């Protein structure tokens, strides 16, 4: 069981597939939060995402959705850089 302190912390997930809900709640929220904080600074230059693991890949998707500014990625794994 999980104790939730207030109903506002709950969201209706009706229609969200289980295989999508997990990634959206974990790496999705972390990536989204980081990109939302970075967007106001994009007037100064492009966005650089360092690391293309689960959080980085989710952040990249959110960045593409939230800005038309240039997005650069950095990862030691060339396959991940190519995959983007």
C-alpha positions in Angstrom: 0.0 0.0 0.0 1.0 3.6 -0.6 -0.1 6.5 1.7 -0.8 9.7 -0.3 -1.0 12.8 1.8 -3.5 14.7 -0.3 -5.8 13.7 -3.3 -4.1 16.4 -5.5 -1.1 14.1 -5.6 -3.1 11.6 -7.6 -3.7 11.6 -11.3 -6.1 9.6 -13.4 -4.1 7.3 -15.7 -7.1 5.9 -17.5 -6.0 5.2 -21.1 -2.3 5.3 -20.4 -0.7 1.9 -21.2 1.3 0.4 -18.3 4.5 0.2 -20.4 4.3 4.0 -20.9 3.2 5.0 -17.3 6.4 3.8 -15.6 8.9 5.6 -17.9 6.8 8.8 -17.9 6.6 8.8 -14.1 10.3 8.3 -13.5 12.7 9.4 -16.3 9.9 11.4 -17.9 9.3 13.7 -14.9 13.0 14.1 -14.3 13.7 14.9 -17.9 10.7 17.2 -18.3 11.6 19.1 -15.1 15.2 19.7 -16.3 14.1 20.9 -19.8 11.4 23.2 -18.4 14.1 24.9 -16.3 16.5 25.2 -19.2 14.0 26.6 -21.8 14.2 30.2 -20.4 17.9 30.3 -20.9 17.8 29.3 -24.6 18.0 32.9 -25.6 21.7 32.8 -24.8 22.4 29.8 -27.0 21.6 26.2 -27.9 20.7 23.4 -25.5 23.2 20.7 -24.6 22.0 17.4 -23.1 24.8 15.5 -21.5 24.1 11.7 -21.3 21.6 9.8 -23.3 20.5 7.2 -20.9 16.8 7.0 -19.9 16.5 10.5 -18.5 18.6 12.0 -21.3 16.5 10.4 -24.0 13.3 11.5 -22.4 14.7 15.0 -22.0 15.6 15.1 -25.6 12.0 14.2 -26.6 10.6 16.9 -24.3 13.2 19.4 -25.6 12.1 18.7 -29.2 8.5 19.3 -28.2 9.2 22.5 -26.2 11.7 24.4 -28.4 12.7 24.9 -32.0 16.2 26.0 -30.8 19.2 23.9 -31.7 19.7 20.8 -29.4 23.1 19.2 -29.0 23.8 15.9 -27.3 26.9 14.5 -25.7 27.4 10.8 -24.7 30.5 8.5 -24.7 28.4 5.9 -26.5 28.4 6.7 -30.3 25.5 4.5 -30.9 23.3 6.5 -28.5 24.4 9.8 -30.3 23.5 8.3 -33.6 20.1 7.0 -32.3 18.8 10.4 -31.5 
